[in-house]
């Protein structure tokens, strides 16, 4: 997907987040694969560490078709 996104943004001045979102969403492949863009405007704290046991407390759901590349980490609720 990344080469297609790069091609869609080639030569475009990405001055704002909205401009970048618009141009990336124009990405389409010959097999009609489209891109959905979600802007995350949360400010993340730098240097923050994760809990040591957080990996063992999550359920990992692997994709049926490409499990090596596509998976979802689902945190267990307490």
mmJSON file of the N, C-alpha and C atoms, coordinates in Angstrom:
{"data_MODEL":{"atom_site":{
"group_PDB":["ATOM","ATOM","ATOM","ATOM","ATOM","ATOM","ATOM","ATOM","ATOM","ATOM","ATOM","ATOM","ATOM","ATOM","ATOM","ATOM","ATOM","ATOM","ATOM","ATOM","ATOM","ATOM","ATOM","ATOM","ATOM","ATOM","ATOM","ATOM","ATOM","ATOM","ATOM","ATOM","ATOM","ATOM","ATOM","ATOM","ATOM","ATOM","ATOM","ATOM","ATOM","ATOM","ATOM","ATOM","ATOM","ATOM","ATOM","ATOM","ATOM","ATOM","ATOM","ATOM","ATOM","ATOM","ATOM","ATOM","ATOM","ATOM","ATOM","ATOM","ATOM","ATOM","ATOM","ATOM","ATOM","ATOM","ATOM","ATOM","ATOM","ATOM","ATOM","ATOM","ATOM","ATOM","ATOM","ATOM","ATOM","ATOM","ATOM","ATOM","ATOM","ATOM","ATOM","ATOM","ATOM","ATOM","ATOM","ATOM","ATOM","ATOM","ATOM","ATOM","ATOM","ATOM","ATOM","ATOM","ATOM","ATOM","ATOM","ATOM","ATOM","ATOM","ATOM","ATOM","ATOM","ATOM","ATOM","ATOM","ATOM","ATOM","ATOM","ATOM","ATOM","ATOM","ATOM","ATOM","ATOM","ATOM","ATOM","ATOM","ATOM","ATOM","ATOM","ATOM","ATOM","ATOM","ATOM","ATOM","ATOM","ATOM","ATOM","ATOM","ATOM","ATOM","ATOM","ATOM","ATOM","ATOM","ATOM","ATOM","ATOM","ATOM","ATOM","ATOM","ATOM","ATOM","ATOM","ATOM","ATOM","ATOM","ATOM","ATOM","ATOM","ATOM","ATOM","ATOM","ATOM","ATOM","ATOM","ATOM","ATOM","ATOM","ATOM","ATOM","ATOM","ATOM","ATOM","ATOM","ATOM","ATOM","ATOM","ATOM","ATOM","ATOM","ATOM","ATOM","ATOM","ATOM","ATOM","ATOM","ATOM","ATOM","ATOM","ATOM","ATOM","ATOM","ATOM","ATOM","ATOM","ATOM","ATOM","ATOM","ATOM","ATOM","ATOM","ATOM","ATOM","ATOM","ATOM","ATOM","ATOM","ATOM","ATOM","ATOM","ATOM","ATOM","ATOM","ATOM","ATOM","ATOM","ATOM","ATOM","ATOM","ATOM","ATOM","ATOM","ATOM","ATOM","ATOM","ATOM","ATOM","ATOM","ATOM","ATOM","ATOM","ATOM","ATOM","ATOM","ATOM","ATOM","ATOM","ATOM","ATOM","ATOM"],
"id":[1,2,3,4,5,6,7,8,9,10,11,12,13,14,15,16,17,18,19,20,21,22,23,24,25,26,27,28,29,30,31,32,33,34,35,36,37,38,39,40,41,42,43,44,45,46,47,48,49,50,51,52,53,54,55,56,57,58,59,60,61,62,63,64,65,66,67,68,69,70,71,72,73,74,75,76,77,78,79,80,81,82,83,84,85,86,87,88,89,90,91,92,93,94,95,96,97,98,99,100,101,102,103,104,105,106,107,108,109,110,111,112,113,114,115,116,117,118,119,120,121,122,123,124,125,126,127,128,129,130,131,132,133,134,135,136,137,138,139,140,141,142,143,144,145,146,147,148,149,150,151,152,153,154,155,156,157,158,159,160,161,162,163,164,165,166,167,168,169,170,171,172,173,174,175,176,177,178,179,180,181,182,183,184,185,186,187,188,189,190,191,192,193,194,195,196,197,198,199,200,201,202,203,204,205,206,207,208,209,210,211,212,213,214,215,216,217,218,219,220,221,222,223,224,225,226,227,228,229,230,231,232,233,234],
"type_symbol":["N","C","C","N","C","C","N","C","C","N","C","C","N","C","C","N","C","C","N","C","C","N","C","C","N","C","C","N","C","C","N","C","C","N","C","C","N","C","C","N","C","C","N","C","C","N","C","C","N","C","C","N","C","C","N","C","C","N","C","C","N","C","C","N","C","C","N","C","C","N","C","C","N","C","C","N","C","C","N","C","C","N","C","C","N","C","C","N","C","C","N","C","C","N","C","C","N","C","C","N","C","C","N","C","C","N","C","C","N","C","C","N","C","C","N","C","C","N","C","C","N","C","C","N","C","C","N","C","C","N","C","C","N","C","C","N","C","C","N","C","C","N","C","C","N","C","C","N","C","C","N","C","C","N","C","C","N","C","C","N","C","C","N","C","C","N","C","C","N","C","C","N","C","C","N","C","C","N","C","C","N","C","C","N","C","C","N","C","C","N","C","C","N","C","C","N","C","C","N","C","C","N","C","C","N","C","C","N","C","C","N","C","C","N","C","C","N","C","C","N","C","C","N","C","C","N","C","C","N","C","C","N","C","C"],
"label_atom_id":["N","CA","C","N","CA","C","N","CA","C","N","CA","C","N","CA","C","N","CA","C","N","CA","C","N","CA","C","N","CA","C","N","CA","C","N","CA","C","N","CA","C","N","CA","C","N","CA","C","N","CA","C","N","CA","C","N","CA","C","N","CA","C","N","CA","C","N","CA","C","N","CA","C","N","CA","C","N","CA","C","N","CA","C","N","CA","C","N","CA","C","N","CA","C","N","CA","C","N","CA","C","N","CA","C","N","CA","C","N","CA","C","N","CA","C","N","CA","C","N","CA","C","N","CA","C","N","CA","C","N","CA","C","N","CA","C","N","CA","C","N","CA","C","N","CA","C","N","CA","C","N","CA","C","N","CA","C","N","CA","C","N","CA","C","N","CA","C","N","CA","C","N","CA","C","N","CA","C","N","CA","C","N","CA","C","N","CA","C","N","CA","C","N","CA","C","N","CA","C","N","CA","C","N","CA","C","N","CA","C","N","CA","C","N","CA","C","N","CA","C","N","CA","C","N","CA","C","N","CA","C","N","CA","C","N","CA","C","N","CA","C","N","CA","C","N","CA","C","N","CA","C","N","CA","C","N","CA","C","N","CA","C","N","CA","C","N","CA","C","N","CA","C"],
"label_alt_id":[null,null,null,null,null,null,null,null,null,null,null,null,null,null,null,null,null,null,null,null,null,null,null,null,null,null,null,null,null,null,null,null,null,null,null,null,null,null,null,null,null,null,null,null,null,null,null,null,null,null,null,null,null,null,null,null,null,null,null,null,null,null,null,null,null,null,null,null,null,null,null,null,null,null,null,null,null,null,null,null,null,null,null,null,null,null,null,null,null,null,null,null,null,null,null,null,null,null,null,null,null,null,null,null,null,null,null,null,null,null,null,null,null,null,null,null,null,null,null,null,null,null,null,null,null,null,null,null,null,null,null,null,null,null,null,null,null,null,null,null,null,null,null,null,null,null,null,null,null,null,null,null,null,null,null,null,null,null,null,null,null,null,null,null,null,null,null,null,null,null,null,null,null,null,null,null,null,null,null,null,null,null,null,null,null,null,null,null,null,null,null,null,null,null,null,null,null,null,null,null,null,null,null,null,null,null,null,null,null,null,null,null,null,null,null,null,null,null,null,null,null,null,null,null,null,null,null,null,null,null,null,null,null,null],
"label_comp_id":["UNK","UNK","UNK","UNK","UNK","UNK","UNK","UNK","UNK","UNK","UNK","UNK","UNK","UNK","UNK","UNK","UNK","UNK","UNK","UNK","UNK","UNK","UNK","UNK","UNK","UNK","UNK","UNK","UNK","UNK","UNK","UNK","UNK","UNK","UNK","UNK","UNK","UNK","UNK","UNK","UNK","UNK","UNK","UNK","UNK","UNK","UNK","UNK","UNK","UNK","UNK","UNK","UNK","UNK","UNK","UNK","UNK","UNK","UNK","UNK","UNK","UNK","UNK","UNK","UNK","UNK","UNK","UNK","UNK","UNK","UNK","UNK","UNK","UNK","UNK","UNK","UNK","UNK","UNK","UNK","UNK","UNK","UNK","UNK","UNK","UNK","UNK","UNK","UNK","UNK","UNK","UNK","UNK","UNK","UNK","UNK","UNK","UNK","UNK","UNK","UNK","UNK","UNK","UNK","UNK","UNK","UNK","UNK","UNK","UNK","UNK","UNK","UNK","UNK","UNK","UNK","UNK","UNK","UNK","UNK","UNK","UNK","UNK","UNK","UNK","UNK","UNK","UNK","UNK","UNK","UNK","UNK","UNK","UNK","UNK","UNK","UNK","UNK","UNK","UNK","UNK","UNK","UNK","UNK","UNK","UNK","UNK","UNK","UNK","UNK","UNK","UNK","UNK","UNK","UNK","UNK","UNK","UNK","UNK","UNK","UNK","UNK","UNK","UNK","UNK","UNK","UNK","UNK","UNK","UNK","UNK","UNK","UNK","UNK","UNK","UNK","UNK","UNK","UNK","UNK","UNK","UNK","UNK","UNK","UNK","UNK","UNK","UNK","UNK","UNK","UNK","UNK","UNK","UNK","UNK","UNK","UNK","UNK","UNK","UNK","UNK","UNK","UNK","UNK","UNK","UNK","UNK","UNK","UNK","UNK","UNK","UNK","UNK","UNK","UNK","UNK","UNK","UNK","UNK","UNK","UNK","UNK","UNK","UNK","UNK","UNK","UNK","UNK","UNK","UNK","UNK","UNK","UNK","UNK"],
"label_asym_id":["A","A","A","A","A","A","A","A","A","A","A","A","A","A","A","A","A","A","A","A","A","A","A","A","A","A","A","A","A","A","A","A","A","A","A","A","A","A","A","A","A","A","A","A","A","A","A","A","A","A","A","A","A","A","A","A","A","A","A","A","A","A","A","A","A","A","A","A","A","A","A","A","A","A","A","A","A","A","A","A","A","A","A","A","A","A","A","A","A","A","A","A","A","A","A","A","A","A","A","A","A","A","A","A","A","A","A","A","A","A","A","A","A","A","A","A","A","A","A","A","A","A","A","A","A","A","A","A","A","A","A","A","A","A","A","A","A","A","A","A","A","A","A","A","A","A","A","A","A","A","A","A","A","A","A","A","A","A","A","A","A","A","A","A","A","A","A","A","A","A","A","A","A","A","A","A","A","A","A","A","A","A","A","A","A","A","A","A","A","A","A","A","A","A","A","A","A","A","A","A","A","A","A","A","A","A","A","A","A","A","A","A","A","A","A","A","A","A","A","A","A","A","A","A","A","A","A","A","A","A","A","A","A","A"],
"label_entity_id":["1","1","1","1","1","1","1","1","1","1","1","1","1","1","1","1","1","1","1","1","1","1","1","1","1","1","1","1","1","1","1","1","1","1","1","1","1","1","1","1","1","1","1","1","1","1","1","1","1","1","1","1","1","1","1","1","1","1","1","1","1","1","1","1","1","1","1","1","1","1","1","1","1","1","1","1","1","1","1","1","1","1","1","1","1","1","1","1","1","1","1","1","1","1","1","1","1","1","1","1","1","1","1","1","1","1","1","1","1","1","1","1","1","1","1","1","1","1","1","1","1","1","1","1","1","1","1","1","1","1","1","1","1","1","1","1","1","1","1","1","1","1","1","1","1","1","1","1","1","1","1","1","1","1","1","1","1","1","1","1","1","1","1","1","1","1","1","1","1","1","1","1","1","1","1","1","1","1","1","1","1","1","1","1","1","1","1","1","1","1","1","1","1","1","1","1","1","1","1","1","1","1","1","1","1","1","1","1","1","1","1","1","1","1","1","1","1","1","1","1","1","1","1","1","1","1","1","1","1","1","1","1","1","1"],
"label_seq_id":[1,1,1,2,2,2,3,3,3,4,4,4,5,5,5,6,6,6,7,7,7,8,8,8,9,9,9,10,10,10,11,11,11,12,12,12,13,13,13,14,14,14,15,15,15,16,16,16,17,17,17,18,18,18,19,19,19,20,20,20,21,21,21,22,22,22,23,23,23,24,24,24,25,25,25,26,26,26,27,27,27,28,28,28,29,29,29,30,30,30,31,31,31,32,32,32,33,33,33,34,34,34,35,35,35,36,36,36,37,37,37,38,38,38,39,39,39,40,40,40,41,41,41,42,42,42,43,43,43,44,44,44,45,45,45,46,46,46,47,47,47,48,48,48,49,49,49,50,50,50,51,51,51,52,52,52,53,53,53,54,54,54,55,55,55,56,56,56,57,57,57,58,58,58,59,59,59,60,60,60,61,61,61,62,62,62,63,63,63,64,64,64,65,65,65,66,66,66,67,67,67,68,68,68,69,69,69,70,70,70,71,71,71,72,72,72,73,73,73,74,74,74,75,75,75,76,76,76,77,77,77,78,78,78],
"pdbx_PDB_ins_code":[null,null,null,null,null,null,null,null,null,null,null,null,null,null,null,null,null,null,null,null,null,null,null,null,null,null,null,null,null,null,null,null,null,null,null,null,null,null,null,null,null,null,null,null,null,null,null,null,null,null,null,null,null,null,null,null,null,null,null,null,null,null,null,null,null,null,null,null,null,null,null,null,null,null,null,null,null,null,null,null,null,null,null,null,null,null,null,null,null,null,null,null,null,null,null,null,null,null,null,null,null,null,null,null,null,null,null,null,null,null,null,null,null,null,null,null,null,null,null,null,null,null,null,null,null,null,null,null,null,null,null,null,null,null,null,null,null,null,null,null,null,null,null,null,null,null,null,null,null,null,null,null,null,null,null,null,null,null,null,null,null,null,null,null,null,null,null,null,null,null,null,null,null,null,null,null,null,null,null,null,null,null,null,null,null,null,null,null,null,null,null,null,null,null,null,null,null,null,null,null,null,null,null,null,null,null,null,null,null,null,null,null,null,null,null,null,null,null,null,null,null,null,null,null,null,null,null,null,null,null,null,null,null,null],
"Cartn_x":[0.814,0.0,0.867,2.018,2.831,3.32,3.707,4.114,2.965,1.745,0.587,0.313,0.454,0.272,1.342,2.571,3.661,3.393,2.9,2.601,1.474,0.464,-0.659,-0.223,0.818,1.286,2.467,2.929,4.113,3.86,4.75,4.671,3.657,3.044,2.027,2.646,2.351,2.838,1.896,2.378,1.561,1.714,1.077,1.237,0.367,-0.769,-1.645,-2.016,-2.499,-2.938,-4.116,-5.004,-6.176,-5.769,-4.759,-4.258,-3.662,-2.86,-2.256,-3.341,-4.336,-5.436,-6.161,-6.482,-7.194,-6.398,-5.109,-4.287,-4.048,-3.878,-3.678,-4.957,-6.114,-7.384,-7.677,-7.006,-7.18,-6.487,-5.674,-4.933,-5.883,-5.621,-6.439,-5.555,-5.772,-5.015,-5.872,-5.263,-6.009,-7.028,-6.865,-7.827,-8.869,-8.981,-9.977,-9.783,-8.536,-8.247,-8.143,-8.927,-8.949,-8.338,-7.936,-7.31,-8.272,-8.381,-9.159,-8.167,-8.282,-7.348,-8.084,-7.5,-8.018,-6.931,-7.261,-6.307,-6.398,-5.254,-5.185,-4.545,-5.316,-4.793,-4.375,-4.232,-3.797,-2.314,-1.943,-0.542,0.022,1.052,1.646,2.87,2.976,4.087,5.336,6.442,7.667,8.334,9.003,9.734,8.865,7.58,6.676,6.909,6.961,7.184,5.863,5.79,4.591,4.804,3.707,3.776,4.43,5.279,6.019,5.154,3.99,3.125,2.018,2.091,1.008,0.873,1.969,1.895,1.188,1.382,0.738,-0.731,-1.127,-2.513,-3.372,-2.848,-3.594,-3.887,-5.04,-5.393,-4.961,-4.244,-3.812,-4.685,-5.392,-6.247,-5.565,-5.154,-4.436,-5.409,-5.061,-5.869,-5.871,-6.969,-7.102,-6.228,-6.085,-5.369,-3.871,-3.503,-2.093,-1.758,-1.724,-1.532,-0.177,0.831,2.149,2.15,1.374,1.387,0.202,-0.928,-2.145,-2.654,-2.735,-3.265,-3.818,-4.626,-5.206,-4.862,-4.341,-4.059,-5.254,-5.91,-7.114,-6.794,-6.76,-6.458,-7.57,-7.204,-8.184,-8.691,-9.994,-10.563,-10.613,-10.372,-10.349,-11.655],
"Cartn_y":[-1.183,0.0,1.26,1.231,2.431,2.992,2.162,2.746,3.498,3.015,3.68,5.013,5.052,6.301,7.296,6.831,7.707,8.3,7.477,7.935,8.97,8.773,9.712,11.067,11.067,12.311,12.932,12.308,12.783,14.17,15.081,16.428,17.324,16.849,17.628,18.236,19.497,20.161,19.827,19.06,18.629,19.65,20.799,21.895,21.748,21.075,20.898,19.424,19.069,17.693,17.361,18.33,18.107,17.845,18.58,18.371,16.974,16.585,15.249,14.176,14.34,13.377,13.253,14.373,14.375,13.641,13.95,13.335,11.848,11.458,10.042,9.254,9.85,9.163,8.969,9.705,9.522,8.257,7.644,6.455,5.321,4.689,3.565,2.639,1.346,0.39,-0.106,-0.837,-1.371,-2.42,-2.974,-3.955,-3.298,-1.972,-1.173,-1.164,-1.284,-1.162,0.318,0.785,2.187,2.385,3.62,3.967,4.8,4.47,5.268,5.911,7.231,7.958,8.438,8.173,8.7,9.552,10.776,11.687,11.515,11.219,11.095,12.374,13.18,14.464,14.455,13.271,13.137,13.474,14.171,14.481,13.365,12.715,11.591,12.05,11.574,11.905,11.146,11.849,11.185,10.516,9.426,8.716,7.896,7.795,7.028,5.538,4.789,3.347,2.612,1.438,0.625,-0.352,-0.82,-1.774,-3.062,-3.632,-4.829,-6.022,-6.138,-7.283,-6.959,-5.813,-5.422,-6.371,-6.928,-7.857,-9.152,-9.607,-10.854,-10.642,-9.388,-9.089,-8.765,-8.977,-8.672,-9.931,-9.942,-10.999,-10.542,-11.368,-11.045,-11.825,-11.117,-11.748,-11.601,-12.715,-12.699,-12.757,-12.041,-12.027,-13.403,-13.753,-15.075,-15.208,-14.132,-14.215,-13.923,-12.898,-12.541,-12.388,-13.48,-13.383,-12.831,-12.969,-12.446,-10.922,-10.317,-8.857,-8.164,-8.828,-8.174,-8.852,-8.065,-8.586,-7.421,-7.758,-6.75,-7.135,-6.165,-6.38,-5.867,-6.74,-6.4,-6.431,-5.261,-5.249,-5.909,-6.7,-7.321,-6.267,-6.209,-5.253,-5.881,-5.066,-5.565,-5.238],
"Cartn_z":[0.0,0.0,0.0,0.689,0.816,-0.52,-1.489,-2.776,-3.449,-3.262,-3.856,-3.166,-1.851,-1.106,-1.524,-1.641,-2.056,-3.43,-4.326,-5.681,-5.676,-4.813,-4.731,-4.18,-3.342,-2.72,-3.458,-4.505,-5.223,-5.821,-5.515,-6.068,-5.387,-4.313,-3.608,-2.36,-2.115,-0.911,0.239,1.187,2.323,3.456,3.282,4.242,5.479,5.357,6.512,6.641,7.797,8.018,7.112,6.922,6.074,4.625,4.143,2.78,2.646,3.618,3.595,3.631,4.488,4.598,3.264,2.65,1.373,0.285,0.19,-0.857,-0.608,0.637,0.946,0.682,0.977,0.735,-0.751,-1.605,-3.053,-3.549,-2.714,-3.091,-3.449,-4.579,-5.03,-5.86,-5.735,-6.523,-7.682,-8.593,-9.733,-9.312,-8.104,-7.596,-6.691,-6.791,-6.057,-4.548,-4.108,-2.683,-2.359,-1.402,-1.031,0.347,0.633,1.895,2.727,4.006,4.948,5.9,6.096,6.951,8.195,9.349,10.612,11.248,11.561,12.185,13.698,14.304,15.761,16.285,16.992,17.454,18.92,19.473,20.857,20.972,22.005,22.267,23.136,22.639,23.357,24.134,25.343,26.212,25.759,25.591,25.17,26.363,26.105,27.148,28.076,27.786,28.644,28.436,29.501,29.438,29.599,29.019,29.18,30.331,30.87,31.978,31.508,32.311,31.931,31.57,32.202,31.931,30.925,30.268,29.367,28.173,27.711,26.574,26.956,28.17,28.591,28.944,29.14,29.5,28.282,27.081,25.87,25.075,24.462,23.525,22.138,21.413,20.061,19.09,18.232,17.234,15.876,15.288,14.026,12.85,11.788,10.577,9.934,9.331,8.713,7.466,6.698,5.422,5.545,6.315,6.474,7.957,8.697,10.145,10.565,9.726,10.086,10.09,9.192,9.046,9.687,9.773,10.255,11.519,12.573,13.831,14.642,15.629,16.513,17.953,18.709,20.129,20.915,21.663,22.407,23.889,24.542,25.986,26.771,27.76,28.642,29.608,29.802,30.742,32.116,33.11,34.493,35.164],
"occupancy":[1.0,1.0,1.0,1.0,1.0,1.0,1.0,1.0,1.0,1.0,1.0,1.0,1.0,1.0,1.0,1.0,1.0,1.0,1.0,1.0,1.0,1.0,1.0,1.0,1.0,1.0,1.0,1.0,1.0,1.0,1.0,1.0,1.0,1.0,1.0,1.0,1.0,1.0,1.0,1.0,1.0,1.0,1.0,1.0,1.0,1.0,1.0,1.0,1.0,1.0,1.0,1.0,1.0,1.0,1.0,1.0,1.0,1.0,1.0,1.0,1.0,1.0,1.0,1.0,1.0,1.0,1.0,1.0,1.0,1.0,1.0,1.0,1.0,1.0,1.0,1.0,1.0,1.0,1.0,1.0,1.0,1.0,1.0,1.0,1.0,1.0,1.0,1.0,1.0,1.0,1.0,1.0,1.0,1.0,1.0,1.0,1.0,1.0,1.0,1.0,1.0,1.0,1.0,1.0,1.0,1.0,1.0,1.0,1.0,1.0,1.0,1.0,1.0,1.0,1.0,1.0,1.0,1.0,1.0,1.0,1.0,1.0,1.0,1.0,1.0,1.0,1.0,1.0,1.0,1.0,1.0,1.0,1.0,1.0,1.0,1.0,1.0,1.0,1.0,1.0,1.0,1.0,1.0,1.0,1.0,1.0,1.0,1.0,1.0,1.0,1.0,1.0,1.0,1.0,1.0,1.0,1.0,1.0,1.0,1.0,1.0,1.0,1.0,1.0,1.0,1.0,1.0,1.0,1.0,1.0,1.0,1.0,1.0,1.0,1.0,1.0,1.0,1.0,1.0,1.0,1.0,1.0,1.0,1.0,1.0,1.0,1.0,1.0,1.0,1.0,1.0,1.0,1.0,1.0,1.0,1.0,1.0,1.0,1.0,1.0,1.0,1.0,1.0,1.0,1.0,1.0,1.0,1.0,1.0,1.0,1.0,1.0,1.0,1.0,1.0,1.0,1.0,1.0,1.0,1.0,1.0,1.0,1.0,1.0,1.0,1.0,1.0,1.0,1.0,1.0,1.0,1.0,1.0,1.0],
"B_iso_or_equiv":[0.0,0.0,0.0,0.0,0.0,0.0,0.0,0.0,0.0,0.0,0.0,0.0,0.0,0.0,0.0,0.0,0.0,0.0,0.0,0.0,0.0,0.0,0.0,0.0,0.0,0.0,0.0,0.0,0.0,0.0,0.0,0.0,0.0,0.0,0.0,0.0,0.0,0.0,0.0,0.0,0.0,0.0,0.0,0.0,0.0,0.0,0.0,0.0,0.0,0.0,0.0,0.0,0.0,0.0,0.0,0.0,0.0,0.0,0.0,0.0,0.0,0.0,0.0,0.0,0.0,0.0,0.0,0.0,0.0,0.0,0.0,0.0,0.0,0.0,0.0,0.0,0.0,0.0,0.0,0.0,0.0,0.0,0.0,0.0,0.0,0.0,0.0,0.0,0.0,0.0,0.0,0.0,0.0,0.0,0.0,0.0,0.0,0.0,0.0,0.0,0.0,0.0,0.0,0.0,0.0,0.0,0.0,0.0,0.0,0.0,0.0,0.0,0.0,0.0,0.0,0.0,0.0,0.0,0.0,0.0,0.0,0.0,0.0,0.0,0.0,0.0,0.0,0.0,0.0,0.0,0.0,0.0,0.0,0.0,0.0,0.0,0.0,0.0,0.0,0.0,0.0,0.0,0.0,0.0,0.0,0.0,0.0,0.0,0.0,0.0,0.0,0.0,0.0,0.0,0.0,0.0,0.0,0.0,0.0,0.0,0.0,0.0,0.0,0.0,0.0,0.0,0.0,0.0,0.0,0.0,0.0,0.0,0.0,0.0,0.0,0.0,0.0,0.0,0.0,0.0,0.0,0.0,0.0,0.0,0.0,0.0,0.0,0.0,0.0,0.0,0.0,0.0,0.0,0.0,0.0,0.0,0.0,0.0,0.0,0.0,0.0,0.0,0.0,0.0,0.0,0.0,0.0,0.0,0.0,0.0,0.0,0.0,0.0,0.0,0.0,0.0,0.0,0.0,0.0,0.0,0.0,0.0,0.0,0.0,0.0,0.0,0.0,0.0,0.0,0.0,0.0,0.0,0.0,0.0],
"pdbx_formal_charge":[null,null,null,null,null,null,null,null,null,null,null,null,null,null,null,null,null,null,null,null,null,null,null,null,null,null,null,null,null,null,null,null,null,null,null,null,null,null,null,null,null,null,null,null,null,null,null,null,null,null,null,null,null,null,null,null,null,null,null,null,null,null,null,null,null,null,null,null,null,null,null,null,null,null,null,null,null,null,null,null,null,null,null,null,null,null,null,null,null,null,null,null,null,null,null,null,null,null,null,null,null,null,null,null,null,null,null,null,null,null,null,null,null,null,null,null,null,null,null,null,null,null,null,null,null,null,null,null,null,null,null,null,null,null,null,null,null,null,null,null,null,null,null,null,null,null,null,null,null,null,null,null,null,null,null,null,null,null,null,null,null,null,null,null,null,null,null,null,null,null,null,null,null,null,null,null,null,null,null,null,null,null,null,null,null,null,null,null,null,null,null,null,null,null,null,null,null,null,null,null,null,null,null,null,null,null,null,null,null,null,null,null,null,null,null,null,null,null,null,null,null,null,null,null,null,null,null,null,null,null,null,null,null,null],
"auth_seq_id":[1,1,1,2,2,2,3,3,3,4,4,4,5,5,5,6,6,6,7,7,7,8,8,8,9,9,9,10,10,10,11,11,11,12,12,12,13,13,13,14,14,14,15,15,15,16,16,16,17,17,17,18,18,18,19,19,19,20,20,20,21,21,21,22,22,22,23,23,23,24,24,24,25,25,25,26,26,26,27,27,27,28,28,28,29,29,29,30,30,30,31,31,31,32,32,32,33,33,33,34,34,34,35,35,35,36,36,36,37,37,37,38,38,38,39,39,39,40,40,40,41,41,41,42,42,42,43,43,43,44,44,44,45,45,45,46,46,46,47,47,47,48,48,48,49,49,49,50,50,50,51,51,51,52,52,52,53,53,53,54,54,54,55,55,55,56,56,56,57,57,57,58,58,58,59,59,59,60,60,60,61,61,61,62,62,62,63,63,63,64,64,64,65,65,65,66,66,66,67,67,67,68,68,68,69,69,69,70,70,70,71,71,71,72,72,72,73,73,73,74,74,74,75,75,75,76,76,76,77,77,77,78,78,78],
"auth_comp_id":["UNK","UNK","UNK","UNK","UNK","UNK","UNK","UNK","UNK","UNK","UNK","UNK","UNK","UNK","UNK","UNK","UNK","UNK","UNK","UNK","UNK","UNK","UNK","UNK","UNK","UNK","UNK","UNK","UNK","UNK","UNK","UNK","UNK","UNK","UNK","UNK","UNK","UNK","UNK","UNK","UNK","UNK","UNK","UNK","UNK","UNK","UNK","UNK","UNK","UNK","UNK","UNK","UNK","UNK","UNK","UNK","UNK","UNK","UNK","UNK","UNK","UNK","UNK","UNK","UNK","UNK","UNK","UNK","UNK","UNK","UNK","UNK","UNK","UNK","UNK","UNK","UNK","UNK","UNK","UNK","UNK","UNK","UNK","UNK","UNK","UNK","UNK","UNK","UNK","UNK","UNK","UNK","UNK","UNK","UNK","UNK","UNK","UNK","UNK","UNK","UNK","UNK","UNK","UNK","UNK","UNK","UNK","UNK","UNK","UNK","UNK","UNK","UNK","UNK","UNK","UNK","UNK","UNK","UNK","UNK","UNK","UNK","UNK","UNK","UNK","UNK","UNK","UNK","UNK","UNK","UNK","UNK","UNK","UNK","UNK","UNK","UNK","UNK","UNK","UNK","UNK","UNK","UNK","UNK","UNK","UNK","UNK","UNK","UNK","UNK","UNK","UNK","UNK","UNK","UNK","UNK","UNK","UNK","UNK","UNK","UNK","UNK","UNK","UNK","UNK","UNK","UNK","UNK","UNK","UNK","UNK","UNK","UNK","UNK","UNK","UNK","UNK","UNK","UNK","UNK","UNK","UNK","UNK","UNK","UNK","UNK","UNK","UNK","UNK","UNK","UNK","UNK","UNK","UNK","UNK","UNK","UNK","UNK","UNK","UNK","UNK","UNK","UNK","UNK","UNK","UNK","UNK","UNK","UNK","UNK","UNK","UNK","UNK","UNK","UNK","UNK","UNK","UNK","UNK","UNK","UNK","UNK","UNK","UNK","UNK","UNK","UNK","UNK","UNK","UNK","UNK","UNK","UNK","UNK"],
"auth_asym_id":["A","A","A","A","A","A","A","A","A","A","A","A","A","A","A","A","A","A","A","A","A","A","A","A","A","A","A","A","A","A","A","A","A","A","A","A","A","A","A","A","A","A","A","A","A","A","A","A","A","A","A","A","A","A","A","A","A","A","A","A","A","A","A","A","A","A","A","A","A","A","A","A","A","A","A","A","A","A","A","A","A","A","A","A","A","A","A","A","A","A","A","A","A","A","A","A","A","A","A","A","A","A","A","A","A","A","A","A","A","A","A","A","A","A","A","A","A","A","A","A","A","A","A","A","A","A","A","A","A","A","A","A","A","A","A","A","A","A","A","A","A","A","A","A","A","A","A","A","A","A","A","A","A","A","A","A","A","A","A","A","A","A","A","A","A","A","A","A","A","A","A","A","A","A","A","A","A","A","A","A","A","A","A","A","A","A","A","A","A","A","A","A","A","A","A","A","A","A","A","A","A","A","A","A","A","A","A","A","A","A","A","A","A","A","A","A","A","A","A","A","A","A","A","A","A","A","A","A","A","A","A","A","A","A"],
"auth_atom_id":["N","CA","C","N","CA","C","N","CA","C","N","CA","C","N","CA","C","N","CA","C","N","CA","C","N","CA","C","N","CA","C","N","CA","C","N","CA","C","N","CA","C","N","CA","C","N","CA","C","N","CA","C","N","CA","C","N","CA","C","N","CA","C","N","CA","C","N","CA","C","N","CA","C","N","CA","C","N","CA","C","N","CA","C","N","CA","C","N","CA","C","N","CA","C","N","CA","C","N","CA","C","N","CA","C","N","CA","C","N","CA","C","N","CA","C","N","CA","C","N","CA","C","N","CA","C","N","CA","C","N","CA","C","N","CA","C","N","CA","C","N","CA","C","N","CA","C","N","CA","C","N","CA","C","N","CA","C","N","CA","C","N","CA","C","N","CA","C","N","CA","C","N","CA","C","N","CA","C","N","CA","C","N","CA","C","N","CA","C","N","CA","C","N","CA","C","N","CA","C","N","CA","C","N","CA","C","N","CA","C","N","CA","C","N","CA","C","N","CA","C","N","CA","C","N","CA","C","N","CA","C","N","CA","C","N","CA","C","N","CA","C","N","CA","C","N","CA","C","N","CA","C","N","CA","C","N","CA","C","N","CA","C","N","CA","C","N","CA","C","N","CA","C"],
"pdbx_PDB_model_num":[1,1,1,1,1,1,1,1,1,1,1,1,1,1,1,1,1,1,1,1,1,1,1,1,1,1,1,1,1,1,1,1,1,1,1,1,1,1,1,1,1,1,1,1,1,1,1,1,1,1,1,1,1,1,1,1,1,1,1,1,1,1,1,1,1,1,1,1,1,1,1,1,1,1,1,1,1,1,1,1,1,1,1,1,1,1,1,1,1,1,1,1,1,1,1,1,1,1,1,1,1,1,1,1,1,1,1,1,1,1,1,1,1,1,1,1,1,1,1,1,1,1,1,1,1,1,1,1,1,1,1,1,1,1,1,1,1,1,1,1,1,1,1,1,1,1,1,1,1,1,1,1,1,1,1,1,1,1,1,1,1,1,1,1,1,1,1,1,1,1,1,1,1,1,1,1,1,1,1,1,1,1,1,1,1,1,1,1,1,1,1,1,1,1,1,1,1,1,1,1,1,1,1,1,1,1,1,1,1,1,1,1,1,1,1,1,1,1,1,1,1,1,1,1,1,1,1,1,1,1,1,1,1,1]
}}}
